[in-house]
Amino acid sequence: MTSPPGEILVPPDPVYREIQGIREALVRVDGKLDALAEHRSQIADHETRLRALEERRLPHSALSIASAAVAAVALIWQAAGH
């Protein structure tokens, strides 16, 4: 069987093998997505705990004010001769 000029004929076996390879890759990706979906509640719980920890942290401005106050008290204490 000859093909017309500019046309490429591909035998069905390599095409079938390529399609099977793509199918297997999709099955693997699907399995990974299913596993990720199963851990969604754990991820949400982790996010909730992280946000709670971040909210408990003192803001940097509060730490700066406290440090300045301690330094001022120490300077006054030293100036008073103690």
PyMOL Python script that loads the backbone (N, CA, C, O; Angstrom):
from pymol import cmd

cmd.read_pdbstr("""\
ATOM      1  N   MET A   1       0.849  -1.177   0.000  1.00  0.00           N
ATOM      2  CA  MET A   1       0.000   0.000   0.000  1.00  0.00           C
ATOM      3  C   MET A   1       0.894   1.239   0.000  1.00  0.00           C
ATOM      4  O   MET A   1       1.763   1.382   0.859  1.00  0.00           O
ATOM      5  N   THR A   2       0.685   2.097  -0.928  1.00  0.00           N
ATOM      6  CA  THR A   2       1.471   3.321  -1.022  1.00  0.00           C
ATOM      7  C   THR A   2       0.635   4.492  -0.546  1.00  0.00           C
ATOM      8  O   THR A   2      -0.584   4.515  -0.713  1.00  0.00           O
ATOM      9  N   SER A   3       1.308   5.462   0.048  1.00  0.00           N
ATOM     10  CA  SER A   3       0.588   6.638   0.526  1.00  0.00           C
ATOM     11  C   SER A   3       0.824   7.803  -0.425  1.00  0.00           C
ATOM     12  O   SER A   3       1.878   7.896  -1.054  1.00  0.00           O
ATOM     13  N   PRO A   4      -0.151   8.683  -0.528  1.00  0.00           N
ATOM     14  CA  PRO A   4       0.015   9.853  -1.386  1.00  0.00           C
ATOM     15  C   PRO A   4       1.150  10.747  -0.858  1.00  0.00           C
ATOM     16  O   PRO A   4       1.477  10.681   0.327  1.00  0.00           O
ATOM     17  N   PRO A   5       1.745  11.570  -1.707  1.00  0.00           N
ATOM     18  CA  PRO A   5       2.831  12.453  -1.264  1.00  0.00           C
ATOM     19  C   PRO A   5       2.376  13.383  -0.137  1.00  0.00           C
ATOM     20  O   PRO A   5       1.272  13.925  -0.185  1.00  0.00           O
ATOM     21  N   GLY A   6       3.246  13.572   0.895  1.00  0.00           N
ATOM     22  CA  GLY A   6       2.942  14.455   2.019  1.00  0.00           C
ATOM     23  C   GLY A   6       2.111  13.796   3.106  1.00  0.00           C
ATOM     24  O   GLY A   6       1.827  14.439   4.117  1.00  0.00           O
ATOM     25  N   GLU A   7       1.721  12.575   2.947  1.00  0.00           N
ATOM     26  CA  GLU A   7       0.900  11.875   3.931  1.00  0.00           C
ATOM     27  C   GLU A   7       1.765  10.842   4.638  1.00  0.00           C
ATOM     28  O   GLU A   7       2.579  10.168   4.007  1.00  0.00           O
ATOM     29  N   ILE A   8       1.588  10.720   5.941  1.00  0.00           N
ATOM     30  CA  ILE A   8       2.351   9.742   6.710  1.00  0.00           C
ATOM     31  C   ILE A   8       1.367   8.736   7.286  1.00  0.00           C
ATOM     32  O   ILE A   8       0.390   9.110   7.934  1.00  0.00           O
ATOM     33  N   LEU A   9       1.625   7.496   7.051  1.00  0.00           N
ATOM     34  CA  LEU A   9       0.786   6.437   7.610  1.00  0.00           C
ATOM     35  C   LEU A   9       1.487   5.853   8.827  1.00  0.00           C
ATOM     36  O   LEU A   9       2.662   5.492   8.764  1.00  0.00           O
ATOM     37  N   VAL A  10       0.765   5.765   9.925  1.00  0.00           N
ATOM     38  CA  VAL A  10       1.302   5.189  11.153  1.00  0.00           C
ATOM     39  C   VAL A  10       0.557   3.893  11.399  1.00  0.00           C
ATOM     40  O   VAL A  10      -0.673   3.867  11.405  1.00  0.00           O
ATOM     41  N   PRO A  11       1.303   2.816  11.602  1.00  0.00           N
ATOM     42  CA  PRO A  11       0.625   1.542  11.878  1.00  0.00           C
ATOM     43  C   PRO A  11      -0.142   1.620  13.206  1.00  0.00           C
ATOM     44  O   PRO A  11       0.249   2.367  14.103  1.00  0.00           O
ATOM     45  N   PRO A  12      -1.218   0.860  13.330  1.00  0.00           N
ATOM     46  CA  PRO A  12      -2.054   0.957  14.529  1.00  0.00           C
ATOM     47  C   PRO A  12      -1.380   0.479  15.813  1.00  0.00           C
ATOM     48  O   PRO A  12      -1.724   0.968  16.888  1.00  0.00           O
ATOM     49  N   ASP A  13      -0.439  -0.453  15.742  1.00  0.00           N
ATOM     50  CA  ASP A  13       0.180  -0.969  16.971  1.00  0.00           C
ATOM     51  C   ASP A  13       0.902   0.114  17.771  1.00  0.00           C
ATOM     52  O   ASP A  13       0.651   0.213  18.972  1.00  0.00           O
ATOM     53  N   PRO A  14       1.783   0.935  17.188  1.00  0.00           N
ATOM     54  CA  PRO A  14       2.434   1.988  17.981  1.00  0.00           C
ATOM     55  C   PRO A  14       1.438   3.011  18.535  1.00  0.00           C
ATOM     56  O   PRO A  14       1.616   3.515  19.644  1.00  0.00           O
ATOM     57  N   VAL A  15       0.399   3.313  17.771  1.00  0.00           N
ATOM     58  CA  VAL A  15      -0.617   4.248  18.253  1.00  0.00           C
ATOM     59  C   VAL A  15      -1.325   3.658  19.462  1.00  0.00           C
ATOM     60  O   VAL A  15      -1.555   4.352  20.453  1.00  0.00           O
ATOM     61  N   TYR A  16      -1.669   2.383  19.383  1.00  0.00           N
ATOM     62  CA  TYR A  16      -2.344   1.710  20.495  1.00  0.00           C
ATOM     63  C   TYR A  16      -1.461   1.701  21.743  1.00  0.00           C
ATOM     64  O   TYR A  16      -1.933   1.986  22.844  1.00  0.00           O
ATOM     65  N   ARG A  17      -0.171   1.372  21.567  1.00  0.00           N
ATOM     66  CA  ARG A  17       0.745   1.358  22.720  1.00  0.00           C
ATOM     67  C   ARG A  17       0.860   2.747  23.355  1.00  0.00           C
ATOM     68  O   ARG A  17       0.900   2.865  24.580  1.00  0.00           O
ATOM     69  N   GLU A  18       0.912   3.782  22.543  1.00  0.00           N
ATOM     70  CA  GLU A  18       0.994   5.154  23.062  1.00  0.00           C
ATOM     71  C   GLU A  18      -0.257   5.525  23.852  1.00  0.00           C
ATOM     72  O   GLU A  18      -0.177   6.134  24.918  1.00  0.00           O
ATOM     73  N   ILE A  19      -1.412   5.146  23.309  1.00  0.00           N
ATOM     74  CA  ILE A  19      -2.667   5.426  24.003  1.00  0.00           C
ATOM     75  C   ILE A  19      -2.728   4.667  25.330  1.00  0.00           C
ATOM     76  O   ILE A  19      -3.193   5.205  26.334  1.00  0.00           O
ATOM     77  N   GLN A  20      -2.263   3.429  25.331  1.00  0.00           N
ATOM     78  CA  GLN A  20      -2.233   2.645  26.576  1.00  0.00           C
ATOM     79  C   GLN A  20      -1.314   3.301  27.602  1.00  0.00           C
ATOM     80  O   GLN A  20      -1.642   3.345  28.787  1.00  0.00           O
ATOM     81  N   GLY A  21      -0.159   3.813  27.154  1.00  0.00           N
ATOM     82  CA  GLY A  21       0.760   4.500  28.059  1.00  0.00           C
ATOM     83  C   GLY A  21       0.130   5.745  28.663  1.00  0.00           C
ATOM     84  O   GLY A  21       0.284   6.012  29.855  1.00  0.00           O
ATOM     85  N   ILE A  22      -0.577   6.501  27.843  1.00  0.00           N
ATOM     86  CA  ILE A  22      -1.269   7.697  28.341  1.00  0.00           C
ATOM     87  C   ILE A  22      -2.350   7.304  29.339  1.00  0.00           C
ATOM     88  O   ILE A  22      -2.530   7.966  30.361  1.00  0.00           O
ATOM     89  N   ARG A  23      -3.065   6.230  29.041  1.00  0.00           N
ATOM     90  CA  ARG A  23      -4.114   5.754  29.957  1.00  0.00           C
ATOM     91  C   ARG A  23      -3.526   5.371  31.313  1.00  0.00           C
ATOM     92  O   ARG A  23      -4.077   5.733  32.353  1.00  0.00           O
ATOM     93  N   GLU A  24      -2.415   4.643  31.306  1.00  0.00           N
ATOM     94  CA  GLU A  24      -1.769   4.240  32.562  1.00  0.00           C
ATOM     95  C   GLU A  24      -1.302   5.451  33.357  1.00  0.00           C
ATOM     96  O   GLU A  24      -1.422   5.475  34.582  1.00  0.00           O
ATOM     97  N   ALA A  25      -0.769   6.460  32.666  1.00  0.00           N
ATOM     98  CA  ALA A  25      -0.330   7.680  33.352  1.00  0.00           C
ATOM     99  C   ALA A  25      -1.522   8.398  33.979  1.00  0.00           C
ATOM    100  O   ALA A  25      -1.421   8.909  35.095  1.00  0.00           O
ATOM    101  N   LEU A  26      -2.646   8.440  33.270  1.00  0.00           N
ATOM    102  CA  LEU A  26      -3.841   9.079  33.817  1.00  0.00           C
ATOM    103  C   LEU A  26      -4.372   8.329  35.034  1.00  0.00           C
ATOM    104  O   LEU A  26      -4.847   8.944  35.989  1.00  0.00           O
ATOM    105  N   VAL A  27      -4.292   7.007  35.000  1.00  0.00           N
ATOM    106  CA  VAL A  27      -4.725   6.206  36.158  1.00  0.00           C
ATOM    107  C   VAL A  27      -3.855   6.538  37.365  1.00  0.00           C
ATOM    108  O   VAL A  27      -4.367   6.659  38.478  1.00  0.00           O
ATOM    109  N   ARG A  28      -2.529   6.689  37.160  1.00  0.00           N
ATOM    110  CA  ARG A  28      -1.635   7.039  38.270  1.00  0.00           C
ATOM    111  C   ARG A  28      -1.964   8.427  38.822  1.00  0.00           C
ATOM    112  O   ARG A  28      -2.014   8.619  40.037  1.00  0.00           O
ATOM    113  N   VAL A  29      -2.186   9.384  37.937  1.00  0.00           N
ATOM    114  CA  VAL A  29      -2.519  10.743  38.380  1.00  0.00           C
ATOM    115  C   VAL A  29      -3.848  10.731  39.134  1.00  0.00           C
ATOM    116  O   VAL A  29      -3.986  11.393  40.163  1.00  0.00           O
ATOM    117  N   ASP A  30      -4.812   9.990  38.629  1.00  0.00           N
ATOM    118  CA  ASP A  30      -6.114   9.897  39.288  1.00  0.00           C
ATOM    119  C   ASP A  30      -5.973   9.320  40.695  1.00  0.00           C
ATOM    120  O   ASP A  30      -6.614   9.790  41.635  1.00  0.00           O
ATOM    121  N   GLY A  31      -5.134   8.306  40.830  1.00  0.00           N
ATOM    122  CA  GLY A  31      -4.900   7.713  42.148  1.00  0.00           C
ATOM    123  C   GLY A  31      -4.268   8.706  43.108  1.00  0.00           C
ATOM    124  O   GLY A  31      -4.623   8.742  44.286  1.00  0.00           O
ATOM    125  N   LYS A  32      -3.335   9.510  42.617  1.00  0.00           N
ATOM    126  CA  LYS A  32      -2.696  10.513  43.470  1.00  0.00           C
ATOM    127  C   LYS A  32      -3.699  11.589  43.884  1.00  0.00           C
ATOM    128  O   LYS A  32      -3.682  12.043  45.028  1.00  0.00           O
ATOM    129  N   LEU A  33      -4.563  11.994  42.973  1.00  0.00           N
ATOM    130  CA  LEU A  33      -5.582  12.991  43.314  1.00  0.00           C
ATOM    131  C   LEU A  33      -6.565  12.448  44.346  1.00  0.00           C
ATOM    132  O   LEU A  33      -6.990  13.172  45.246  1.00  0.00           O
ATOM    133  N   ASP A  34      -6.925  11.174  44.214  1.00  0.00           N
ATOM    134  CA  ASP A  34      -7.814  10.558  45.207  1.00  0.00           C
ATOM    135  C   ASP A  34      -7.157  10.557  46.589  1.00  0.00           C
ATOM    136  O   ASP A  34      -7.811  10.854  47.589  1.00  0.00           O
ATOM    137  N   ALA A  35      -5.870  10.225  46.643  1.00  0.00           N
ATOM    138  CA  ALA A  35      -5.157  10.213  47.922  1.00  0.00           C
ATOM    139  C   ALA A  35      -5.102  11.611  48.519  1.00  0.00           C
ATOM    140  O   ALA A  35      -5.240  11.773  49.732  1.00  0.00           O
ATOM    141  N   LEU A  36      -4.905  12.610  47.688  1.00  0.00           N
ATOM    142  CA  LEU A  36      -4.869  13.986  48.173  1.00  0.00           C
ATOM    143  C   LEU A  36      -6.226  14.401  48.726  1.00  0.00           C
ATOM    144  O   LEU A  36      -6.297  15.080  49.751  1.00  0.00           O
ATOM    145  N   ALA A  37      -7.291  14.004  48.063  1.00  0.00           N
ATOM    146  CA  ALA A  37      -8.634  14.343  48.525  1.00  0.00           C
ATOM    147  C   ALA A  37      -8.920  13.703  49.883  1.00  0.00           C
ATOM    148  O   ALA A  37      -9.621  14.287  50.709  1.00  0.00           O
ATOM    149  N   GLU A  38      -8.385  12.514  50.114  1.00  0.00           N
ATOM    150  CA  GLU A  38      -8.591  11.838  51.399  1.00  0.00           C
ATOM    151  C   GLU A  38      -7.918  12.596  52.535  1.00  0.00           C
ATOM    152  O   GLU A  38      -8.363  12.518  53.679  1.00  0.00           O
ATOM    153  N   HIS A  39      -6.858  13.323  52.235  1.00  0.00           N
ATOM    154  CA  HIS A  39      -6.123  14.057  53.272  1.00  0.00           C
ATOM    155  C   HIS A  39      -6.603  15.500  53.417  1.00  0.00           C
ATOM    156  O   HIS A  39      -6.010  16.279  54.162  1.00  0.00           O
ATOM    157  N   ARG A  40      -7.656  15.850  52.720  1.00  0.00           N
ATOM    158  CA  ARG A  40      -8.153  17.231  52.753  1.00  0.00           C
ATOM    159  C   ARG A  40      -8.495  17.670  54.175  1.00  0.00           C
ATOM    160  O   ARG A  40      -8.167  18.792  54.562  1.00  0.00           O
ATOM    161  N   SER A  41      -9.146  16.812  54.961  1.00  0.00           N
ATOM    162  CA  SER A  41      -9.522  17.199  56.327  1.00  0.00           C
ATOM    163  C   SER A  41      -8.283  17.388  57.193  1.00  0.00           C
ATOM    164  O   SER A  41      -8.257  18.272  58.049  1.00  0.00           O
ATOM    165  N   GLN A  42      -7.258  16.568  56.981  1.00  0.00           N
ATOM    166  CA  GLN A  42      -6.020  16.744  57.741  1.00  0.00           C
ATOM    167  C   GLN A  42      -5.342  18.061  57.380  1.00  0.00           C
ATOM    168  O   GLN A  42      -4.801  18.744  58.250  1.00  0.00           O
ATOM    169  N   ILE A  43      -5.372  18.414  56.107  1.00  0.00           N
ATOM    170  CA  ILE A  43      -4.768  19.672  55.667  1.00  0.00           C
ATOM    171  C   ILE A  43      -5.540  20.850  56.262  1.00  0.00           C
ATOM    172  O   ILE A  43      -4.934  21.824  56.709  1.00  0.00           O
ATOM    173  N   ALA A  44      -6.859  20.766  56.270  1.00  0.00           N
ATOM    174  CA  ALA A  44      -7.678  21.842  56.841  1.00  0.00           C
ATOM    175  C   ALA A  44      -7.397  21.987  58.326  1.00  0.00           C
ATOM    176  O   ALA A  44      -7.311  23.107  58.830  1.00  0.00           O
ATOM    177  N   ASP A  45      -7.251  20.870  59.041  1.00  0.00           N
ATOM    178  CA  ASP A  45      -6.940  20.911  60.464  1.00  0.00           C
ATOM    179  C   ASP A  45      -5.576  21.552  60.687  1.00  0.00           C
ATOM    180  O   ASP A  45      -5.409  22.344  61.615  1.00  0.00           O
ATOM    181  N   HIS A  46      -4.615  21.224  59.858  1.00  0.00           N
ATOM    182  CA  HIS A  46      -3.276  21.805  59.960  1.00  0.00           C
ATOM    183  C   HIS A  46      -3.337  23.316  59.758  1.00  0.00           C
ATOM    184  O   HIS A  46      -2.701  24.067  60.498  1.00  0.00           O
ATOM    185  N   GLU A  47      -4.091  23.762  58.771  1.00  0.00           N
ATOM    186  CA  GLU A  47      -4.245  25.192  58.512  1.00  0.00           C
ATOM    187  C   GLU A  47      -4.877  25.891  59.714  1.00  0.00           C
ATOM    188  O   GLU A  47      -4.451  26.982  60.094  1.00  0.00           O
ATOM    189  N   THR A  48      -5.885  25.270  60.308  1.00  0.00           N
ATOM    190  CA  THR A  48      -6.557  25.859  61.469  1.00  0.00           C
ATOM    191  C   THR A  48      -5.588  26.012  62.635  1.00  0.00           C
ATOM    192  O   THR A  48      -5.568  27.047  63.302  1.00  0.00           O
ATOM    193  N   ARG A  49      -4.786  24.981  62.879  1.00  0.00           N
ATOM    194  CA  ARG A  49      -3.819  25.060  63.985  1.00  0.00           C
ATOM    195  C   ARG A  49      -2.755  26.115  63.729  1.00  0.00           C
ATOM    196  O   ARG A  49      -2.353  26.823  64.652  1.00  0.00           O
ATOM    197  N   LEU A  50      -2.292  26.232  62.479  1.00  0.00           N
ATOM    198  CA  LEU A  50      -1.291  27.257  62.159  1.00  0.00           C
ATOM    199  C   LEU A  50      -1.850  28.660  62.366  1.00  0.00           C
ATOM    200  O   LEU A  50      -1.169  29.529  62.912  1.00  0.00           O
ATOM    201  N   ARG A  51      -3.076  28.880  61.933  1.00  0.00           N
ATOM    202  CA  ARG A  51      -3.680  30.205  62.096  1.00  0.00           C
ATOM    203  C   ARG A  51      -3.852  30.540  63.574  1.00  0.00           C
ATOM    204  O   ARG A  51      -3.648  31.688  63.970  1.00  0.00           O
ATOM    205  N   ALA A  52      -4.224  29.562  64.393  1.00  0.00           N
ATOM    206  CA  ALA A  52      -4.365  29.800  65.835  1.00  0.00           C
ATOM    207  C   ALA A  52      -3.021  30.179  66.454  1.00  0.00           C
ATOM    208  O   ALA A  52      -2.955  31.077  67.293  1.00  0.00           O
ATOM    209  N   LEU A  53      -1.965  29.508  66.050  1.00  0.00           N
ATOM    210  CA  LEU A  53      -0.633  29.858  66.560  1.00  0.00           C
ATOM    211  C   LEU A  53      -0.220  31.253  66.128  1.00  0.00           C
ATOM    212  O   LEU A  53       0.364  31.994  66.918  1.00  0.00           O
ATOM    213  N   GLU A  54      -0.511  31.620  64.900  1.00  0.00           N
ATOM    214  CA  GLU A  54      -0.152  32.949  64.410  1.00  0.00           C
ATOM    215  C   GLU A  54      -0.922  34.041  65.144  1.00  0.00           C
ATOM    216  O   GLU A  54      -0.379  35.118  65.392  1.00  0.00           O
ATOM    217  N   GLU A  55      -2.171  33.780  65.491  1.00  0.00           N
ATOM    218  CA  GLU A  55      -2.966  34.777  66.204  1.00  0.00           C
ATOM    219  C   GLU A  55      -2.477  34.979  67.629  1.00  0.00           C
ATOM    220  O   GLU A  55      -2.624  36.071  68.176  1.00  0.00           O
ATOM    221  N   ARG A  56      -1.899  33.953  68.242  1.00  0.00           N
ATOM    222  CA  ARG A  56      -1.410  34.063  69.620  1.00  0.00           C
ATOM    223  C   ARG A  56      -0.095  34.829  69.714  1.00  0.00           C
ATOM    224  O   ARG A  56       0.272  35.321  70.781  1.00  0.00           O
ATOM    225  N   ARG A  57       0.607  34.924  68.596  1.00  0.00           N
ATOM    226  CA  ARG A  57       1.890  35.616  68.585  1.00  0.00           C
ATOM    227  C   ARG A  57       1.705  37.104  68.826  1.00  0.00           C
ATOM    228  O   ARG A  57       0.773  37.713  68.299  1.00  0.00           O
ATOM    229  N   LEU A  58       2.599  37.694  69.629  1.00  0.00           N
ATOM    230  CA  LEU A  58       2.544  39.131  69.844  1.00  0.00           C
ATOM    231  C   LEU A  58       2.965  39.849  68.574  1.00  0.00           C
ATOM    232  O   LEU A  58       3.893  39.409  67.895  1.00  0.00           O
ATOM    233  N   PRO A  59       2.310  40.931  68.249  1.00  0.00           N
ATOM    234  CA  PRO A  59       2.748  41.696  67.084  1.00  0.00           C
ATOM    235  C   PRO A  59       4.102  42.345  67.340  1.00  0.00           C
ATOM    236  O   PRO A  59       4.462  42.608  68.487  1.00  0.00           O
ATOM    237  N   HIS A  60       4.843  42.599  66.284  1.00  0.00           N
ATOM    238  CA  HIS A  60       6.176  43.179  66.432  1.00  0.00           C
ATOM    239  C   HIS A  60       6.133  44.549  67.094  1.00  0.00           C
ATOM    240  O   HIS A  60       7.053  44.893  67.836  1.00  0.00           O
ATOM    241  N   SER A  61       5.102  45.333  66.851  1.00  0.00           N
ATOM    242  CA  SER A  61       5.024  46.666  67.455  1.00  0.00           C
ATOM    243  C   SER A  61       4.884  46.564  68.971  1.00  0.00           C
ATOM    244  O   SER A  61       5.455  47.381  69.692  1.00  0.00           O
ATOM    245  N   ALA A  62       4.146  45.592  69.463  1.00  0.00           N
ATOM    246  CA  ALA A  62       4.002  45.418  70.912  1.00  0.00           C
ATOM    247  C   ALA A  62       5.338  45.043  71.530  1.00  0.00           C
ATOM    248  O   ALA A  62       5.671  45.510  72.619  1.00  0.00           O
ATOM    249  N   LEU A  63       6.105  44.204  70.847  1.00  0.00           N
ATOM    250  CA  LEU A  63       7.425  43.841  71.358  1.00  0.00           C
ATOM    251  C   LEU A  63       8.365  45.040  71.365  1.00  0.00           C
ATOM    252  O   LEU A  63       9.167  45.199  72.286  1.00  0.00           O
ATOM    253  N   SER A  64       8.269  45.878  70.347  1.00  0.00           N
ATOM    254  CA  SER A  64       9.114  47.069  70.285  1.00  0.00           C
ATOM    255  C   SER A  64       8.777  48.034  71.410  1.00  0.00           C
ATOM    256  O   SER A  64       9.675  48.593  72.039  1.00  0.00           O
ATOM    257  N   ILE A  65       7.511  48.230  71.665  1.00  0.00           N
ATOM    258  CA  ILE A  65       7.081  49.130  72.745  1.00  0.00           C
ATOM    259  C   ILE A  65       7.546  48.591  74.091  1.00  0.00           C
ATOM    260  O   ILE A  65       8.041  49.352  74.923  1.00  0.00           O
ATOM    261  N   ALA A  66       7.395  47.296  74.316  1.00  0.00           N
ATOM    262  CA  ALA A  66       7.823  46.697  75.585  1.00  0.00           C
ATOM    263  C   ALA A  66       9.329  46.820  75.754  1.00  0.00           C
ATOM    264  O   ALA A  66       9.801  47.112  76.852  1.00  0.00           O
ATOM    265  N   SER A  67      10.087  46.603  74.695  1.00  0.00           N
ATOM    266  CA  SER A  67      11.546  46.720  74.767  1.00  0.00           C
ATOM    267  C   SER A  67      11.958  48.153  75.068  1.00  0.00           C
ATOM    268  O   SER A  67      12.859  48.381  75.875  1.00  0.00           O
ATOM    269  N   ALA A  68      11.316  49.112  74.437  1.00  0.00           N
ATOM    270  CA  ALA A  68      11.634  50.522  74.680  1.00  0.00           C
ATOM    271  C   ALA A  68      11.311  50.904  76.114  1.00  0.00           C
ATOM    272  O   ALA A  68      12.065  51.651  76.739  1.00  0.00           O
ATOM    273  N   ALA A  69      10.206  50.405  76.643  1.00  0.00           N
ATOM    274  CA  ALA A  69       9.826  50.715  78.029  1.00  0.00           C
ATOM    275  C   ALA A  69      10.836  50.142  79.009  1.00  0.00           C
ATOM    276  O   ALA A  69      11.206  50.808  79.976  1.00  0.00           O
ATOM    277  N   VAL A  70      11.280  48.930  78.774  1.00  0.00           N
ATOM    278  CA  VAL A  70      12.272  48.301  79.653  1.00  0.00           C
ATOM    279  C   VAL A  70      13.582  49.076  79.588  1.00  0.00           C
ATOM    280  O   VAL A  70      14.224  49.290  80.616  1.00  0.00           O
ATOM    281  N   ALA A  71      13.983  49.496  78.404  1.00  0.00           N
ATOM    282  CA  ALA A  71      15.219  50.263  78.252  1.00  0.00           C
ATOM    283  C   ALA A  71      15.109  51.607  78.969  1.00  0.00           C
ATOM    284  O   ALA A  71      16.065  52.049  79.606  1.00  0.00           O
ATOM    285  N   ALA A  72      13.952  52.258  78.868  1.00  0.00           N
ATOM    286  CA  ALA A  72      13.760  53.549  79.543  1.00  0.00           C
ATOM    287  C   ALA A  72      13.831  53.384  81.053  1.00  0.00           C
ATOM    288  O   ALA A  72      14.455  54.191  81.742  1.00  0.00           O
ATOM    289  N   VAL A  73      13.197  52.346  81.563  1.00  0.00           N
ATOM    290  CA  VAL A  73      13.242  52.089  83.011  1.00  0.00           C
ATOM    291  C   VAL A  73      14.672  51.817  83.451  1.00  0.00           C
ATOM    292  O   VAL A  73      15.091  52.290  84.508  1.00  0.00           O
ATOM    293  N   ALA A  74      15.426  51.066  82.661  1.00  0.00           N
ATOM    294  CA  ALA A  74      16.817  50.761  83.016  1.00  0.00           C
ATOM    295  C   ALA A  74      17.656  52.033  83.009  1.00  0.00           C
ATOM    296  O   ALA A  74      18.500  52.206  83.888  1.00  0.00           O
ATOM    297  N   LEU A  75      17.454  52.924  82.050  1.00  0.00           N
ATOM    298  CA  LEU A  75      18.204  54.181  82.009  1.00  0.00           C
ATOM    299  C   LEU A  75      17.872  55.072  83.197  1.00  0.00           C
ATOM    300  O   LEU A  75      18.762  55.670  83.802  1.00  0.00           O
ATOM    301  N   ILE A  76      16.601  55.159  83.525  1.00  0.00           N
ATOM    302  CA  ILE A  76      16.192  55.965  84.689  1.00  0.00           C
ATOM    303  C   ILE A  76      16.775  55.379  85.962  1.00  0.00           C
ATOM    304  O   ILE A  76      17.228  56.111  86.842  1.00  0.00           O
ATOM    305  N   TRP A  77      16.762  54.072  86.057  1.00  0.00           N
ATOM    306  CA  TRP A  77      17.296  53.388  87.236  1.00  0.00           C
ATOM    307  C   TRP A  77      18.783  53.698  87.399  1.00  0.00           C
ATOM    308  O   TRP A  77      19.247  53.980  88.504  1.00  0.00           O
ATOM    309  N   GLN A  78      19.533  53.643  86.283  1.00  0.00           N
ATOM    310  CA  GLN A  78      20.965  53.939  86.331  1.00  0.00           C
ATOM    311  C   GLN A  78      21.211  55.410  86.592  1.00  0.00           C
ATOM    312  O   GLN A  78      22.148  55.754  87.311  1.00  0.00           O
ATOM    313  N   ALA A  79      20.399  56.287  86.030  1.00  0.00           N
ATOM    314  CA  ALA A  79      20.575  57.722  86.249  1.00  0.00           C
ATOM    315  C   ALA A  79      20.301  58.087  87.707  1.00  0.00           C
ATOM    316  O   ALA A  79      20.885  59.034  88.233  1.00  0.00           O
ATOM    317  N   ALA A  80      19.417  57.340  88.353  1.00  0.00           N
ATOM    318  CA  ALA A  80      19.106  57.593  89.751  1.00  0.00           C
ATOM    319  C   ALA A  80      20.220  57.097  90.663  1.00  0.00           C
ATOM    320  O   ALA A  80      20.186  57.340  91.869  1.00  0.00           O
ATOM    321  N   GLY A  81      21.211  56.402  90.097  1.00  0.00           N
ATOM    322  CA  GLY A  81      22.352  55.973  90.904  1.00  0.00           C
ATOM    323  C   GLY A  81      22.195  54.592  91.497  1.00  0.00           C
ATOM    324  O   GLY A  81      22.905  54.251  92.443  1.00  0.00           O
ATOM    325  N   HIS A  82      21.342  53.833  91.004  1.00  0.00           N
ATOM    326  CA  HIS A  82      21.183  52.474  91.555  1.00  0.00           C
ATOM    327  C   HIS A  82      22.003  51.483  90.783  1.00  0.00           C
ATOM    328  O   HIS A  82      21.994  50.294  91.102  1.00  0.00           O
TER     329      HIS A  82
END
""", "prot")
cmd.dss("prot")
cmd.show_as("cartoon", "prot")
cmd.util.cbc("prot")
cmd.orient("prot")
